[in-house]
Amino acid sequence: MFSRVRGFLNRHKRKFIISGVVVGGFILITRYTQRKLREWQEKEIRELLERTRRSQHFESTERTCDQTILTLATSVRNSVTKVLDTETIVNKLRNGCSDKVATWNILKILAISRSAVIIYAHAMLVATLRIQLNLVGGYMFKSSQNPNGTIKTNEITQQKYMSLCGYFMDEGIEKLCSLVKEKVEEITASTSLRDKLTLRDLEQIYWSIISLVSADSKIDPVKNLPNYMIPPNCEKETDIILSKMINETLDLLESEEVQTLIQTSIRSGFVLVIDHISEYFGDSTIKTNGIKNNKFLPAPGTSGEKETIWTNSVEKSADEFVNLNKVAMPMAKIIPIINGQVPDVPTSRDVPSDWLQRLTLNDKLKTLGANVYEAFSF
């Protein structure tokens, strides 16, 4: 019997060897595949967890960014209204002054400058804070993922980095106000208080501000954003990480993409200002200083006119359609309206509040922040 078994094995030896190799290979391949599958699953789970943590951290950074924007925007607004103080001029006119025409012209320049500066300032602030907070957020996430890495940001470094925007609240705003005021004075020098302007004329004044400001690349706040937002020579910090973060921020602020985005935002802001002012051209009730039926000040040379803001050629009844492009108002009547767009006491319907809300919800600015976070979090 054993000889038969031995003979059977000898006759089928090759088959047994081949079958063993096949079965063994199949087992090895199966185990290898299972091991690789487990590794792939573990890798996918780790990546999913990392994406989830990154997403949660980014959302937290975005919430912090929105809160910071709202807080600092109040300081920016206060700085603008302080530098371009129209309340003092208004009180002079109310209490009586020796040269009313000159005082009204000063109010004209300050009112237009204030509305233009607030558009520039908020657009510059929001873009810069999106960059700063997402950059530092990216650094923080990267540091948390690599505790033994060379790049670590401590709380002191973060505070120093974020305190850079304080420069804009003081010196930056003053520089911006001075620049815009100079351009407004140049643009409106030939416009008297008696001149009647349409919305198109008023719109042209604001477009001229953009043109004159951007004409000189050495002083244009958009093309020279770091000069307004960040203290000079701050990149020479002894803290290597802080210096690196500042230099990266400077590169982003000087990039063409960021400059184009801010310039586009500013143009949208000026359109918003005109839209707000147009409400006063399209309403037959008296509006002055941003309030209906509110007696403001007698404009020079208009004391004999009726209490109305319409010219006789375009006065319409409430039921008739009014073509806003044909409505003309004396400059002296438009000045209080413009001044009322940026009141000293904020309201939910004023230009700065509306403009800030639009900027915080702006998809392109949010995308900019997301791109910065992604670039520095890996």
C-alpha positions in Angstrom: 0.0 0.0 0.0 2.8 2.4 0.9 4.5 1.6 -2.4 1.3 2.5 -4.2 1.1 5.8 -2.3 4.8 6.5 -3.0 4.3 5.6 -6.6 1.3 7.9 -6.9 3.2 10.8 -5.3 6.1 10.2 -7.6 3.9 10.1 -10.7 2.1 13.3 -9.6 5.0 15.1 -8.0 5.2 17.9 -10.5 1.4 18.5 -10.2 1.7 18.7 -6.4 4.6 21.1 -6.6 2.8 23.4 -9.1 -0.4 23.2 -7.0 1.5 24.1 -3.9 3.1 27.0 -5.5 -0.2 28.2 -6.9 -2.0 27.8 -3.5 0.9 29.4 -1.6 1.1 32.3 -4.0 -2.6 32.8 -3.8 -2.4 32.9 0.0 0.6 35.3 -0.1 -1.2 37.6 -2.6 -4.4 37.5 -0.5 -2.5 38.4 2.7 -0.5 41.1 0.9 -3.7 42.5 -0.6 -5.4 42.5 2.8 -2.5 44.2 4.4 -2.4 46.9 1.6 -6.1 47.3 1.9 -5.8 47.9 5.6 -3.0 50.4 5.1 -5.1 52.2 2.4 -8.1 52.3 4.7 -6.0 53.6 7.6 -4.5 56.2 5.3 -7.9 57.3 4.1 -9.2 57.5 7.7 -6.2 59.6 8.7 -6.6 61.9 5.7 -10.3 62.2 6.4 -9.7 63.1 10.0 -7.0 65.6 9.0 -9.4 67.1 6.4 -12.1 67.3 9.0 -9.7 68.9 11.6 -8.5 71.3 8.9 -12.0 72.2 7.8 -13.1 72.7 11.4 -10.0 74.8 12.2 -10.6 76.9 9.0 -14.2 77.5 9.9 -13.1 78.6 13.3 -10.5 80.9 11.7 -13.2 82.4 9.5 -15.5 83.1 12.4 -12.6 84.8 14.2 -11.9 86.7 11.1 -15.4 88.0 10.7 -15.5 89.0 14.4 -12.2 90.8 14.1 -13.3 92.6 11.0 -16.4 93.9 12.7 -14.5 95.0 15.7 -11.7 96.8 13.9 -14.1 98.3 11.3 -15.6 100.3 14.2 -12.2 101.7 15.1 -11.5 102.5 11.4 -14.8 104.3 11.1 -14.1 106.3 14.3 -10.7 107.2 12.9 -12.2 108.4 9.6 -14.9 110.5 11.2 -12.3 112.0 13.6 -9.8 113.0 10.9 -12.6 114.2 8.5 -14.6 115.9 11.1 -17.8 117.4 9.5 -19.7 117.8 12.7 -17.6 120.8 13.7 -18.3 122.5 10.3 -22.0 121.7 10.6 -22.1 123.3 14.1 -20.4 126.4 12.7 -23.0 126.8 10.0 -25.9 126.2 12.5 -24.5 128.8 14.9 -23.7 131.3 12.2 -20.3 132.1 10.8 -18.7 135.0 8.9 -18.0 133.3 5.6 -20.7 130.7 4.9 -19.7 130.0 1.3 -16.1 129.1 2.4 -17.5 127.0 5.2 -19.9 125.2 2.9 -17.1 124.4 0.5 -15.0 122.9 3.3 -18.0 120.8 4.2 -18.4 119.7 0.6 -14.8 118.5 0.5 -15.0 116.7 3.9 -18.3 115.0 3.1 -17.2 113.6 -0.2 -13.8 112.6 1.2 -15.4 110.9 4.1 -17.7 108.7 2.0 -14.8 107.8 -0.4 -12.3 107.1 2.4 -14.7 104.7 4.2 -15.0 102.7 0.9 -11.2 102.5 0.5 -10.5 101.8 4.2 -13.0 99.0 4.7 -11.9 97.3 1.4 -8.2 97.5 2.4 -9.0 96.4 6.0 -11.1 93.3 5.1 -8.6 92.1 2.5 -5.6 92.5 4.8 -7.3 90.8 7.8 -8.4 87.9 5.5 -4.8 87.4 4.6 -3.4 87.9 8.1 -5.8 85.7 10.0 -5.8 82.8 7.5 -2.0 83.0 7.3 -1.5 82.7 11.0 -4.3 80.1 11.1 -2.5 78.0 8.6 0.7 78.3 10.6 -1.1 77.2 13.8 -2.7 74.2 12.1 0.6 73.1 10.6 2.4 73.5 13.9 -0.3 71.4 15.7 0.1 68.6 13.1 3.9 68.7 13.4 4.8 69.3 17.0 8.4 68.4 16.3 8.6 70.6 13.2 10.9 73.6 12.8 8.0 76.1 12.4 6.2 76.9 15.6 4.1 79.9 16.4 3.6 80.8 20.1 1.0 83.2 21.4 3.4 86.1 21.7 4.4 85.8 18.1 0.7 85.7 17.0 -0.1 88.8 19.1 2.8 90.7 17.7 1.8 89.7 14.2 -1.8 90.7 14.6 -1.0 94.0 16.2 0.6 95.1 13.0 -2.8 96.3 11.7 -2.9 98.8 14.5 -0.7 101.0 12.3 -3.6 101.3 9.9 -5.9 102.7 12.5 -3.6 105.6 13.3 -1.1 106.6 10.7 -2.5 104.6 7.8 -6.0 106.2 8.0 -4.5 109.7 8.3 -2.4 109.2 5.2 -5.4 107.8 3.3 -7.6 110.7 4.4 -5.0 113.3 3.4 -4.6 111.7 0.0 -8.3 111.4 -0.8 -9.1 114.9 0.6 -6.4 116.4 -1.7 -7.9 114.7 -4.7 -11.5 115.6 -3.8 -10.4 119.3 -3.4 -8.8 119.2 -6.8 -11.9 117.5 -8.5 -14.6 119.7 -6.9 -12.7 123.1 -7.1 -14.7 124.1 -10.1 -18.1 123.0 -8.7 -19.9 125.8 -7.0 -22.7 125.5 -4.4 -25.2 126.7 -7.0 -24.3 124.2 -9.7 -27.0 121.7 -10.3 -25.8 118.1 -10.5 -27.4 114.9 -11.7 -26.6 111.5 -10.4 -24.3 111.0 -13.4 -22.4 114.2 -12.5 -22.1 112.9 -9.0 -21.0 109.5 -10.2 -18.4 111.1 -12.3 -16.9 112.9 -9.2 -16.4 109.5 -7.5 -14.9 107.9 -10.6 -12.6 110.8 -10.9 -11.4 110.2 -7.3 -10.5 106.6 -8.3 -8.7 107.8 -11.4 -6.7 110.5 -9.7 -5.8 108.3 -6.8 -4.6 105.4 -8.9 -2.9 107.6 -11.5 0.2 108.0 -9.4 1.5 104.5 -8.6 3.8 105.8 -5.9 0.9 107.0 -3.7 -2.0 104.7 -4.8 -3.1 103.0 -1.5 -4.0 99.8 -3.5 -0.7 99.5 -5.2 1.2 100.5 -2.0 -1.0 98.6 0.5 1.8 97.7 2.9 2.7 101.4 3.3 -0.8 102.0 4.7 -1.4 98.7 6.6 1.9 97.6 8.1 4.6 99.7 10.0 7.8 100.4 8.0 10.8 98.0 8.5 8.7 95.7 10.7 10.0 92.7 8.7 13.4 93.2 10.3 12.2 91.4 13.5 14.6 89.4 15.5 12.0 86.7 15.8 12.7 84.5 12.7 9.1 83.1 12.5 7.5 86.5 12.9 9.8 88.0 10.3 9.0 85.1 7.9 5.2 85.7 8.4 5.6 89.4 7.8 7.5 88.9 4.6 5.0 86.4 3.4 2.2 88.9 4.2 4.0 91.7 2.3 4.4 89.4 -0.7 0.6 88.7 -0.7 -0.3 92.4 -0.2 1.9 93.3 -3.1 0.6 90.6 -5.4 -1.4 91.6 -8.5 -4.3 89.3 -7.6 -4.9 91.0 -4.2 -4.5 94.5 -5.7 -7.0 93.7 -8.5 -9.5 92.3 -6.0 -9.3 95.3 -3.8 -9.6 97.7 -6.7 -12.7 95.9 -8.0 -14.2 96.0 -4.4 -13.6 99.7 -4.2 -15.4 100.3 -7.5 -18.3 98.2 -6.2 -18.3 100.4 -3.0 -18.6 103.6 -5.0 -21.5 102.1 -6.8 -23.1 101.4 -3.5 -22.6 105.0 -2.4 -24.3 106.3 -5.5 -27.2 103.8 -5.0 -27.7 105.2 -1.5 -27.6 108.7 -2.7 -30.0 108.0 -5.6 -32.7 107.2 -3.0 -32.8 110.9 -2.2 -33.0 111.9 -5.9 -36.0 109.6 -6.4 -38.0 110.6 -3.3 -40.1 113.8 -3.6 -40.1 114.2 0.2 -37.4 116.4 1.6 -34.3 114.6 2.7 -31.3 116.2 4.2 -28.5 114.8 6.2 -29.8 111.4 5.6 -33.2 112.0 7.3 -36.5 112.7 5.7 -38.4 116.0 6.5 -35.5 117.2 8.5 -34.6 120.9 8.2 -30.9 121.2 7.9 -29.2 124.5 7.1 -30.1 127.3 4.7 -27.6 127.0 1.8 -26.0 130.3 0.7 -28.0 131.9 -2.0 -31.0 129.6 -1.5 -32.9 131.4 1.3 -35.5 132.7 -1.1 -36.3 129.3 -2.6 -39.0 127.0 -1.3 -38.1 124.2 1.0 -37.6 121.6 -1.8 -34.7 119.7 -3.4 -36.2 119.5 -6.9 -35.7 121.8 -9.8 -39.0 123.0 -11.3 -38.3 121.3 -14.6 -38.3 117.8 -13.1 -40.6 118.0 -10.2 -43.1 115.1 -10.3 -46.1 113.9 -8.3 -45.8 110.8 -6.2 -47.6 108.7 -8.8 -45.4 109.7 -11.7 -42.3 107.9 -12.8 -39.1 110.0 -12.1 -36.1 109.5 -14.4 -33.3 109.8 -11.9 -30.8 110.6 -14.7 -32.7 113.8 -15.4 -33.2 114.9 -11.8 -30.8 117.8 -10.9 -30.1 119.3 -7.5 -28.0 122.2 -6.4 -24.6 121.1 -4.9 -25.6 122.9 -1.7 -28.5 120.5 -1.3 -26.5 117.4 -2.2 -23.8 118.1 0.4 -25.9 117.3 3.5 -27.1 114.1 1.7 -23.6 112.9 1.1 -22.5 113.9 4.6 -25.4 111.8 6.0 -24.1 108.6 4.3 -21.4 108.3 6.9 -22.9 109.6 10.1 -20.9 109.9 13.3 -23.4 107.6 15.0 -23.7 104.3 13.1 -27.0 103.0 11.8 -28.0 99.8 10.1 -28.8 101.5 6.9 -25.8 103.8 6.5 -23.1 103.2 3.8 -20.3 101.9 6.1 -22.6 99.3 7.7 -24.0 98.2 4.4 -20.6 98.2 2.8 -18.9 96.2 5.6 -21.7 93.6 5.4 -21.1 93.1 1.7 -17.4 92.8 2.1 -17.6 90.2 4.9 -20.0 88.1 2.6 -17.9 88.7 -0.5 -17.2 85.3 -2.1 -14.0 86.4 -3.8 -12.5 87.7 -0.5 -13.5 84.5 1.2 -11.8 82.5 -1.5 -8.7 84.6 -1.0 -8.7 83.7 2.7 -9.3 80.0 1.9 -6.4 79.9 -0.6 -4.1 81.6 1.9 -5.1 79.1 4.6 -4.6 76.1 2.4 -1.2 77.4 1.2 0.2 77.7 4.7 -1.5 74.8 6.5 0.2 72.0 4.6 
